[in-house]
Amino acid sequence: MGSFSATHWIIIAVLFLVLFGAKRLPDAARGLGRSLRIFKSEMNEMQADGDTKASPTTPAPELPAAQPSVDPAEQAKKDLHKA
């Protein structure tokens, strides 16, 4: 009762052909394939995100302190006053 025989599969194929038509059936199969590919990639991405959250995190490296930006004209004035 749980498995399909060859005649069941033939009846299902004929029903799909009648419902969708011979021209729309390849487009429907292509759309289903794209949907499954996207679903699979999203599932892999979710698993990868879960793996990175479960692993211990390392602290981010400290960046050197930012130097204040100096206007070149102001720097030139300071250099002239020093001389």
DAQUI-V508445 format. One record per backbone hydrogen bond with DSSP energy under -0.5 kcal/mol. NH is the residue of the N-H (numbers start at 1). CO is the residue of the C=O. E is the energy in kcal/mol with one decimal. If there is no record, write none. Layout:
NH:CO:E + NH:CO:E
This chain:
9:5:-1.8 + 10:6:-2.0 + 11:7:-2.3 + 12:8:-2.4 + 13:9:-2.3 + 14:10:-2.4 + 15:11:-2.3 + 16:12:-2.3 + 17:13:-2.2 + 18:14:-2.4 + 19:15:-2.9 + 20:16:-2.7 + 21:16:-0.5 + 21:17:-1.6 + 24:20:-0.6 + 25:21:-1.4 + 26:22:-0.6 + 27:23:-0.5 + 28:24:-2.3 + 29:25:-2.3 + 30:26:-2.4 + 31:27:-2.4 + 32:28:-2.2 + 33:29:-2.3 + 34:30:-2.3 + 35:31:-2.3 + 36:32:-2.4 + 37:33:-2.2 + 38:34:-2.6 + 39:35:-2.6 + 40:36:-2.4 + 41:37:-2.2 + 42:38:-2.4 + 43:39:-2.3 + 44:40:-2.3 + 45:41:-2.2 + 46:42:-2.4 + 47:43:-2.2 + 48:44:-2.2 + 49:45:-2.4 + 50:46:-2.1 + 51:47:-1.9 + 52:48:-2.0 + 53:49:-1.8 + 54:50:-1.5 + 55:51:-1.4 + 75:71:-2.3 + 76:72:-2.2 + 77:73:-2.0 + 78:74:-2.2 + 79:75:-2.3 + 80:76:-2.0 + 81:77:-2.0 + 82:78:-1.5 + 83:79:-1.1
